[in-house]
Amino acid sequence: MNAPLRIGLTGGIGSGKSAVASMFEQQAVPVLDLDKKGHEIVSPGSSGLIKLVEVFGDSFLNSDDSLNRAALATHCFSDADETAKLNAIMHPMIWQAEEQWLQSQQAPYVVIEASVLLESGGAGRMDAVIAVLANEERRLKRVLARGDRDEKSFRAIVARQCSDDLRRSKATYLIENNGSLQELQEQVNTIHRQIIERISPISVE
């Protein structure tokens, strides 16, 4: 059997990317969350965390020896050289995990979800890219409703992520998530059909 198509899924914070991923899963499409996989790679005791400590020191560890991701992110994102060091450690491990996961999939296509797919250059590994877009006010409202970040944190993340203009220019498929869940579901259904037809074209009389 041919390897499944890799469909990248990306979007800014609060865009509704995770909701879209769940809707693809409901269509029996395998989904890999690379952000979550990145957390697993640097879990306590992992070789990934050991590498980070070797490069950045143990000042970024919590009292339980878990990684203080917020502190490391703040440190790295303020310095391009430090960001490059972090990416040089993390990206190869994430790509390897992606390949291992892909080898176990037998679906026609898979969705690989990543918030910084474009920023990291990961789009080049994909056969197509879906970008989820939403206006910034709506995104902020969603993030605040989740209760895990304040507006200042939201603005800082938005500043680090690429623009929606870039997402529009790089995406194969666009999802505008400014409406209802039903409208979002309809867009996902349409893209799902388009991908399946791309894989197995069917003539409609």
N, C-alpha and C positions, 0 to 999 in steps of 0.2 A: 504494500500500500504506500502511495506517495505521502510524503510528510505533509502535515496540515499547513494551510496558509497561516501566517502570523499576522494578526491584525492588531496593531498598536492602538491603545486607548489612552488618551490624555486629556487634560483640562486643568484650569487653574483651581486654586483652593475655593471650595464652595460652589463649583460649577455643577455638581451633581454627577461627577464621574463614577463614583461608587454605585449610585442608583442605576446608572446605565449598565455597569458591569453585572449587577444583580439581574437585570432584565435579560441580558445575554445568557446568563446561567440558567434562567427559566426556559430558555430555548434549547437547553441541553448543550450549550457551547461551553467548553472548558475555559476557565478564566484563571490567569496567574497574576496575582497582585505583587508586582516587583517591589513596591514600597514595604509591604509586609515581609517579603522574602529578605529584603535588606536588613530588617530588624532581627530576623532569625539568624542571619549570618553572623551577627555580632552579639549573640546572646551570651550570658555568663559562661565562661569556660570554653568558648568556641575559639577555633584557630583565627577567625576573623577579628575577634576582640583582642586576642594576643598580638596580632599584627598592628592594630591601632595603638595599643599601649606602647609597643616598641617604638613607634614613630612619634606619637604625641604625648607620651608619658601617662602616668596613672592619676593625674589630677582631674581627669574627666570621668573617673569612675565614681559611682555612688557608694554608699556604705555597704551595700550588699553585693558589691563587685559588678553590678550591671552598669552599662554605659549611660552616662548623662548626655543624651543625644542633644538636648537643647544647648548645653554649654559648649559641646564640641562644634555644633552648627554655628553658634555665635562666633566662636573663635575662627573657624575656617572661612565663613562667608565674608568676613571683613578683610581677608587677605587672600589674594589670588594664588599665591604660591602654596599657602596652606590648603586651599581648596583643591589645587592640583594634586597635592599629596594624598588627600582624602579620596579623591576620585580614582587615583592610581591603585589604591588598595581595594576600594569597594567595587568598582565597575567590573573588573575581571571575575571576581567571585560571584557577582550577581549574574553576569552573562553565563558563567559555567552552570549555575543553578537553573537558569532558564533553559539551557540546552538539555540538561538532564531531565527536566520536567517535560520538555517537548517530546523527547524520545519515548515517553510512556503514553502519549496521547494518540488516539486513533480517530478523532473527529475530523470532518472535512476542513474545519478551520478552528483556530483558537484565538482568544483575546488576551493580550498581554497589557495589563493596566500599569501605567507609571505616570506619576505627576510631572516628572521632569524628562519625559521621553525625548522631547525635542532638544532641550538644553544639554542633555548628556550625549547627544548624537545617536541615541538608540533607535531613532526612526529609520536609520539606514539598514537595520537588521529586519525591518518589517516589510511585508508584502503590501500593506496598506495601513493608513493611519486614520483613526476616528478622533476628531477633536470635539469636546463638549464645551459649549460656550454659554455664558450667561452674563447679564450686565452686572457691574461691580456692586451696585446697591443691593441687588438680590442676593449676590454671593455673600456679602457681609451679613445680611440678615440671616442667612442659613447658618453661617459659622457661629454667630452669636447665639442662635437658638440651640446649637449643639452644646454650648456651655463650656467648651474646653479651651477657648481662646478669646482674648479681648480684641478690640478694634486695632490697637497698636500692633499686636502680634499679626493680625490679618494683613495690615498694610505692609508690614515688613516682609511677609512671605510673598505678597503680590509683587513687591519691588524686586524680589530675587527671581521670580518666574518670568518666562517670556510673555510677550503681549499676545492678545487675541488676534491682532493683525498677522503676526507670524504664524500662529496656529492655523488661521484661515489659509495662508499661503502654502502651508506644508501638508494640510490634511487632504486625504482622499474623500472622506465623508465628513460632513459637518452636522452636529446636533445642536439646535438652539433650545436651551433649557430655561426659558423664561415664562413658561406656561404651566399647565396642569400635568399631573403624573400620566394622565391618559394621553395627552399630546406627546409626552416624552416616550411613552410606550409605542405609540404609532410610528415615531421616527426610528426607534430601534427595530421594530418589525420590518420597516421598509428597507433599512440597511441590511438586516439579516437576509431578506429575500434577494437583495442585489448581490451579496457576497456568494450565496448559494448558486445563483444563476451564473455568476462569474466562474465558479468552479465547475458546474455542470450545466452548460447552456441548454435551455429547453425551448423548442420552437412552439409558439402558441399560435394556433390556427385562428 
